[in-house]
Amino acid sequence: MSFHIFKFRFKAMFRQKEILFWNALFPILLCTCFVVAFSNISKKEWGFKSIPVAVVYEKEDAAFKTVLEAVASDDSQGDEFLNVTVTDLTDAKELLENEDIEVIIRVNDKIDMIVANNGLNQTAVKSFIQQYELKQSMVKDIMKDHPEKMTEVVSGIMTSVETVRTESLTSTEIDSFSTYYFSLIAMALLFGGMFGMQCAKEMKANTSPVGMRKCVSSAKRGKLIVSEVLASYLIHLMTIVVLLLYMIFVLKINLGNQIGYIALVCVMGSAMGISLGMFIGSFAKLSEGVQSAIFLTVSLGSSFFAGLMVPDIKSWVVHKMPVIMKVNPASLIEDALYSLVVYDTHERFFGNLIILGGITVVLCFASYLMTRRKSYASL
């Protein structure tokens, strides 16, 4: 490698404003948009809030009133199950029309409910009433037939039985939207191919004036290629470091606590992106516009199958076309990052990196064969 070539190539790449935008600024902007879009979405979709109901006692029912008081004061999840308003039927219907409540519970000889529309909360209240009536009927039958077992039965009814045991696969807290962020990192790594395409373009005398000068220079072809690729590689890694620092310290995104392994993924992924761009840019018979279109199709298509746009597509690909997961660069990067969070071992992690490294070596070798010194009729 020539340090002189490396230095000037490094400076020249910093003048490529369009490439720097797509590699440095675009991933940051996209990640920021993700965070804004996903903010509080978990609370809106899955976070429980107490259900506002109005209770109309047309007949006194001390047992039901006691049960209501119990569920309305159960704050174990941060919110009680029901937010109860005791009123008459006229006021209750007015509250329902104004959407101040979701359900009217009428207590008479039979407990029924009035709703304005159907939904999850209404179904939950209906299930609660059905459970109450079932247990009430059970208590009445036992009191009639076996009054001596009444204490035992009531104790059993009031005891909550857990039939499901929650186990965690990992000690690390997993973000519901981590697939998006890992796929975004994969996309940013593949975007390093823009630097690789620029290197390949400026190695060919028939595509750029810079390529003409390089072809007639006394510098060895291998030294030129290595120096320029390393300069581009270093700049791309710098943009990735900025992205990761922004995600971790500014946006507070949880990427796991294995920073060394994440850095290894970025080193391998950046090399993959650069080699992909070099390979596409080495096709001399393709115009620059066609090469750019092919690169964007490959990089964005790869990110799509890794779950960047639609996270469920990853599961579909795994079941329908598992071969794609083994050769898709973005999927390999995303899965390597995801495995760091989910699994305690690194077998799957290194398996992904080995395949990624193999693809990188093949692309680098093919690119070198296509960009080595050629003869031109005239320059």
N, C-alpha and C positions, 0 to 999 in steps of 0.2 A: 504494500500500500504506500502511496505517496502522500505525505502530510500536506504538501503544497496543493495538490489537487483536491485533497479532502477539505482543506480550509476554504478554498474558493468555491468549491461545490456547496459547502455548508452555507456560505453567504448568499450564493445565487439562489438556493432553495427558499431562503427567507424572503426573496422578492416575488415568489410565486403566490400572490395574494389570494387567488381563487382556490388554489390547492390548500393553503393554510386555513382559509375560511371553512372548507368542508371537513378538514381534519381537526381543527382546533375549536372553532366556534360552533359549528352546526351540532356536534354531539352534546355540547353544553346546553345549547338552546333547547334541543329536543328533550334532554334529560329534565330540564327545568319545567318544560311543558308537561312531562309525565307526572312530576311531583305535584304540580298545580292541579292537574286533572284527577289525580288519585287522592288528593288531600281530603280527609274525612269521608272518603267513599266507603270505607269499612264500617264506619259508624252509621252511615246512612242506610247501608244495605243489610248489615248483620248485627249492628249494635242494638240491644233491646231497650225499648222505652216502655214505661208503664202505659197500660191501655186505659184511656178515659172512658168510664162507664157511668151511667145514671141508674140508680136502684130505686124502684117504686115498690113500696111495701103496701100492697092491697090487703095483705093479711100478715099478721106478725109471725115471724119464724126466727126464734131465738138461735137455733142451731146454725141456720144459714148466715145470720148476722155475725155470729162468732167466727165462722169460717172466713167470711169476707174481711173481717178485721184482721185476721191472721195473714191472709195473702196481701192485704193492702199495707201491711207493716213489715213484710219480708224484704229487707234491703240487702240481701246477700250478694246480689249482682250489681248493686249500685242504684237500682231502681226497683220499686215495688211492682208486683205483677199487675195490680189494678189500681187506678186512681178513681176512687169511688165518690160519687156525689149523690146523696140521698135527697130525693125531691118527689113531687107529684107527677102524674102522667103528662099533664099539659105542659109543664115547664120542661120535662124530660124530652118531649117531642120537639119543643122549640130549640133546645140545646142540640138535638140530633140534626135538625134542619140547618142550624148555623155551623155544623161540623165541629162544635165544641166537645162533643163526645162521639164515640163510635158505636156504642151498643147501649140499648135500654134493657135492663133486667127487671122483669115483672115477677114479683113474689106473691103467689096466691096458693091455692091448693096444689098447683103445679107451677114450677118455675119455667118461664119462657123468656124469649128475648126478641127485641125489635131492632132491626138494622136498616140503614139506608142503602148499603151496598155490601157485597161480599169481599172478603179479603183475609189475610193471614191472621190479623188481630181478632176479627169476628169469629174465625174458626177456633182460635185459642180459647176465647170466652165460652163458645159452645161446648168445647171439649171439657172445660172446667166444670160447667153446669152438669154435663152428663156424668162426670166422675163423682160429683157430689151426690147426685140422685142415686147412682149405683151403690155408693157406700151407705147412703141413708137407708135404702131399701134393704141392704145386707144387715145393717144394725137392727132394723125393725124385725126382720125374720128371726135373727138370733135371739133377740130379746123375748120373742114370743115362744120359741121352741127350746132354747138353751140359755136362760137368763144367768145361770151360774158362770158361763164363759164370757160374759159381757166385758169384763175388765181386760181380759186377754185379747179379745177381738178389737176393742177400741185402741189398745196399745199397738196392735199390729197395723191397724189402719193409719194411725198417726205417724208411724215410723216410715221414713223414706228409705226404699231399698234401691241401691245402685246396682244395675245389671251390666253396666259398661264401665270398664276400667281404662282410663286414659294413660297411654304410655308415649313417651317422646323418643324419636329415633336419634335425636341429637340434643346436646345441651345448648346449642345456639338457637336463638329465636329467629324463625323464618318469616320473612316478609311475604305477604300474599302476592305481591306484585314483583317479586324478585326476578321472575323470568323476563319481564320487560327490561329491567336494568342490566341483567347479564347479557341479553340479546343486543342491547344498545352498545355495550362494551365490545361485543363481537363485531358489530357493524363498524364501530370506530376503528377497530384493529384492521379490518378488511379495507377500509378507506385509505390505508397506507399505500394501497395499490396505485393511487394517483401519483405518488412520488415515484413508484416503480415505473409507471408508464412514461413519466417525464424523462427518467434516466434512459429508458429504451429508445425514446424518440430522439434524444440528443446523442445517441450512439450511431445513428444511421445518417450517412451523408446525403441520402436522397429525400430526407424529411425535414432537415433543419440546417441552417448555416453553421451552427455550433458543431453538428455532426460532421460537416465537411472539414472543419479545422482539426477535429480530433482524428479523422481518418488520415490526414497528411502529417500529423504530429509524430515525433519520434518516440513518444511514450508507448510503452507496451500496452497492448489491448487489455490484458488481464488486470494490470495495475490500474488502468482507468476505470474499469468496471467495478473492481473492489472498492476503490476510493470513493467513487460517486454513490454506490449503493450504501456503503457504511454511513456516509454523510446524510443521505436521505433517511436511513434507518434511525439514526440518532435523533434527527428532528422529529420524526414520527413518534418515537418513544417519549420525547419531551411533551408532545401534545397529549399523549395518553396519561402521563403522570399528572398533568394539569387537570385532565378530566376526572381522574380518580380522586385527587385531592378535593376537587370541587364537590364531587358526589358525597364523599365521606365527611368533610368538615363543614361544608356550607349547607348542603341539602340534607345532611344527617341520614344518609341511606346506609342501611346495614348490609355490608358486603361480606360479612364474616370476619373472623379474627385471625385468619391465616394469611397475613400480608405477604409473606415470602412466597407462598404458592401462587397467590394472585399475581405477584410480579412475574413469576415464571410463566404463567399463562400469557401475560401481556408481551413478554419477550418473544415467546414462540408465535403468538398471534400476529404481532407486528411483522415478524419475518415472513409469515404466511401471506400477509397483505402485500408487502413489497414484492415478493416473488410472483404473486398472482398478477400484479400490474406489469411487472417486467415481461412476463410470459405473453400477456395480451398485447403489450406494446411492441413486441418483437416481430409481429407479423407485418412484414414490409409492404405487402400488397393491399393491406387495409388502410383506409384513410383515417385520419385522426378522429373524425366524428364517429365513424363506425366503431373504432376501438373504444372510445368513451362510452358509446351505447352498450357495447358488449360488457364492459367492465361494470357499469351500473346495473345492468340486468343480472349479472352473476352475483355481485356483492349484495344488492338489495333482495334478490331472490333467495340467496343463501340466508340472509337475515330473516326473511319472511318464514322460511321453513324452520328457523330456530325459535320462532314465537315472538318476534318483535312487534308485528302488527296484530296477530291473532294468537294468543298463547295456547289455545286448544289445538292449533294446527300441529304442534309438536307431538302431542299424544296420538293424533291421527296418523302422522308420518311413521311414528314408532310401530304402530300396529299394522299399517297398510303397506308401507314402503321402508322397512328397516334399513335397507341398503343405503338409502339416502343419508340416514343419520351417521353412517360410518364414513362417508366421503364428503359430507357437507361441512366446510370449514367453520361457518358460524355456529352450526349445531355442536360441533366438537368443542369449540371455545365455550359456548354457553353451558354445555353439559359438564365440562371440567370445572367451571366456576360453581355451578349448582351442586356438584358432588362434594365440594369443599364444605358446603353448609349442611348438607343432608347426612353424609356418611362420615363415620369416624375413621375409616381406613382410606388409603389413597390408591387402591387398585384401579378403580374406575377412572380416577383423575389422571394417572399416568398412562392408562390405556388410551385415553383421548389424545394426550400429548404425543404419544408415540406415533399414532396415525397422522396427526397434524404435522409432525416433523417429517414423516415420510413423504407426504404430499408436497411439503415445502422443498425438500431436496430434489424431488422429481421436477418441479417447476423451475427451480434455479438452474438445474443442469440443462433442461430444454431451452431456457432463456439464453444461457451462455452459448449454446450451439448456434442459436439463431442470431446472436449479436456479435459473434466473433468477426475478425477482420474479413472484409469482402473486397472484391475488386470492382471498380466502376469504370465504365468507358470514358467518362469525363465528369469533372466536378465543377 
